[in-house]
Amino acid sequence: MKLIFATHNQHKVEELKKLLPSNISILSLTDINCHEEIEETGTTLEENAKLKANFIKYKYGLDCFADDSGLEVDALGGSPGVYSARYAGDKKNNEDNIKKIWKELSNKESTKAQFRTVIASSFGSKTTIYEGKVIGNLIFEKRGNHGFGYDPIFIPEGYTKTFAELGDTVKNKISHRALATQKFLTELLTTLKL
């Protein structure tokens, strides 16, 4: 079975491929020759995930799913949230985003944060939402070489290493994206009786 994942982000595609059973393969937007950048104009993760899934559904007539993820920092009122990728500007520069987080947290007591992923699936005439989140704390140094985005500064609760240090095997069991994907796949496989 092939699933369309409404993204051009190869990091996300590779991460999800590792979570799927061997009888399901993922096709990205690039794989279906959709080279458009789908505008993420929503003000919530849920809105952006739905926008992307519905865009592909209506333009190409293909069942698909899309996600949006964000880092939500307690001391910053839940920011950067839906703006996580472009927190320091439209260039979506990970280094700049991390530096901005550090600057804004420099006079705050709490470094508590959560990563949250929302998956919207658009199958048939139905759009369904699935959520996964992982709570942890941010640190003021970058540690580890795996992952992307804020992974080098996020330590999940119950661990002493950052997402970027834990590596794919652990991260793919406990991450926000893994948890949302498990919920999505459980319902999908039950529905399809796979």
Summary of the structure (lengths in Angstrom):
residues: 194
radius of gyration: 16.6
end to end distance: 9.7
largest distance: 52.6
contacts: 614
relative contact order: 0.15
helix: 40%
strand: 24%
